[in-house]
Amino acid sequence: MKKFGKILTISLCLIALFSTIAMGVTTPSGGNWNYGQEWDDMYEMAYSYYYHGSLDHGSYAAVDGESADGWDFKAAGLTSVSNSETLYYPYHVIVQCTDDEISPSVYEHDWYNTK
């Protein structure tokens, strides 16, 4: 039974590895970021004001005209990405707003580099 479990675990790991390689491991430098159609303007604005910095704690100048220093994009499972030109895909992002004027909330979505 233990042997079957090991074989199953190894098989799943290999499938995940080859799937990642098939999609492409890294994005080209300077790629354009895109988001799902269901995202509204607030997400678009949050993305638009992204600047170089730690992806685990990005800062945004404005969202829909509001001050939004409380916006953070937090990468799930990635810790060493340094700027928007070296991101991996597909990429799950958690967007968190802590600005009282916009009302605190958390959104999640998959982002893709489309270049």
C-alpha positions as CSV (number, residue, x, y, z in Angstrom):
1,M,0.0,0.0,0.0
2,K,2.9,2.4,0.8
3,K,4.5,1.6,-2.6
4,F,1.2,2.5,-4.4
5,G,1.1,5.8,-2.4
6,K,4.7,6.7,-3.4
7,I,4.0,5.9,-7.1
8,L,0.8,8.0,-7.0
9,T,2.6,11.0,-5.4
10,I,5.5,10.8,-7.9
11,S,3.1,10.6,-10.8
12,L,1.1,13.7,-9.6
13,C,4.4,15.6,-9.2
14,L,5.5,14.7,-12.7
15,I,2.2,15.7,-14.2
16,A,2.4,19.1,-12.4
17,L,6.0,19.6,-13.5
18,F,5.3,18.9,-17.2
19,S,2.2,21.0,-17.1
20,T,4.2,24.0,-15.8
21,I,6.9,23.4,-18.5
22,A,4.2,23.2,-21.2
23,M,2.7,26.5,-20.2
24,G,6.1,28.2,-20.0
25,V,8.0,28.8,-16.9
26,T,8.7,32.6,-17.1
27,T,7.2,35.5,-19.0
28,P,9.0,37.6,-21.5
29,S,10.5,40.9,-20.2
30,G,8.1,43.8,-20.4
31,G,4.9,41.7,-20.9
32,N,1.5,43.3,-20.7
33,W,-0.7,42.4,-17.8
34,N,-4.3,41.4,-18.3
35,Y,-7.2,40.4,-16.1
36,G,-10.4,38.5,-16.4
37,Q,-13.4,40.2,-18.0
38,E,-15.4,40.0,-14.8
39,W,-13.0,42.4,-13.1
40,D,-14.3,45.9,-12.8
41,D,-12.6,49.3,-13.2
42,M,-11.3,49.2,-9.6
43,Y,-9.1,46.3,-10.4
44,E,-7.9,47.9,-13.7
45,M,-6.9,51.0,-11.8
46,A,-5.1,49.1,-9.1
47,Y,-3.1,47.3,-11.8
48,S,-2.4,50.5,-13.7
49,Y,-0.6,52.0,-10.8
50,Y,1.7,49.1,-10.1
51,Y,5.3,50.1,-9.9
52,H,8.6,48.3,-9.3
53,G,8.7,46.7,-5.9
54,S,8.2,43.5,-4.0
55,L,5.2,41.7,-5.4
56,D,4.4,40.5,-1.9
57,H,3.7,44.1,-1.0
58,G,3.0,46.4,-3.9
59,S,1.8,50.0,-3.5
60,Y,-0.8,51.8,-5.7
61,A,-1.3,55.5,-6.1
62,A,-5.0,55.6,-6.8
63,V,-8.0,53.4,-7.4
64,D,-11.0,55.1,-9.1
65,G,-9.7,58.5,-8.0
66,E,-9.3,57.5,-4.4
67,S,-6.2,57.4,-2.3
68,A,-5.3,53.7,-2.0
69,D,-2.0,53.2,-0.3
70,G,-3.7,50.2,1.4
71,W,-3.9,48.1,-1.8
72,D,-1.6,45.1,-1.7
73,F,-1.1,42.4,-4.3
74,K,0.0,39.2,-2.6
75,A,1.4,36.4,-4.6
76,A,0.2,32.9,-3.7
77,G,3.2,30.6,-3.4
78,L,5.8,33.0,-4.8
79,T,8.2,34.9,-2.6
80,S,11.2,36.1,-4.7
81,V,9.7,37.9,-7.6
82,S,11.0,41.5,-7.6
83,N,9.2,43.4,-10.4
84,S,6.6,43.3,-13.1
85,E,9.0,42.1,-15.8
86,T,9.9,38.8,-14.1
87,L,6.6,37.4,-13.0
88,Y,5.5,33.8,-13.5
89,Y,2.3,32.6,-15.1
90,P,-0.4,31.4,-14.7
91,Y,-0.4,33.5,-11.6
92,H,-2.9,33.6,-8.7
93,V,-3.2,37.0,-7.1
94,I,-4.9,38.2,-4.0
95,V,-5.9,41.9,-4.0
96,Q,-6.6,43.4,-0.6
97,C,-7.8,46.9,0.0
98,T,-7.4,48.3,3.5
99,D,-8.4,51.9,2.7
100,D,-11.4,52.9,4.8
101,E,-12.6,55.2,2.1
102,I,-13.0,52.4,-0.4
103,S,-14.1,49.9,2.3
104,P,-11.8,47.0,3.2
105,S,-12.3,43.9,1.1
106,V,-10.4,41.0,-0.5
107,Y,-10.6,39.9,-4.1
108,E,-8.9,36.9,-5.8
109,H,-8.3,36.2,-9.4
110,D,-5.8,34.6,-11.8
111,W,-3.7,37.0,-13.8
112,Y,-1.8,36.2,-17.0
113,N,1.0,37.8,-18.8
114,T,-0.3,38.1,-22.4
115,K,2.9,39.1,-24.3
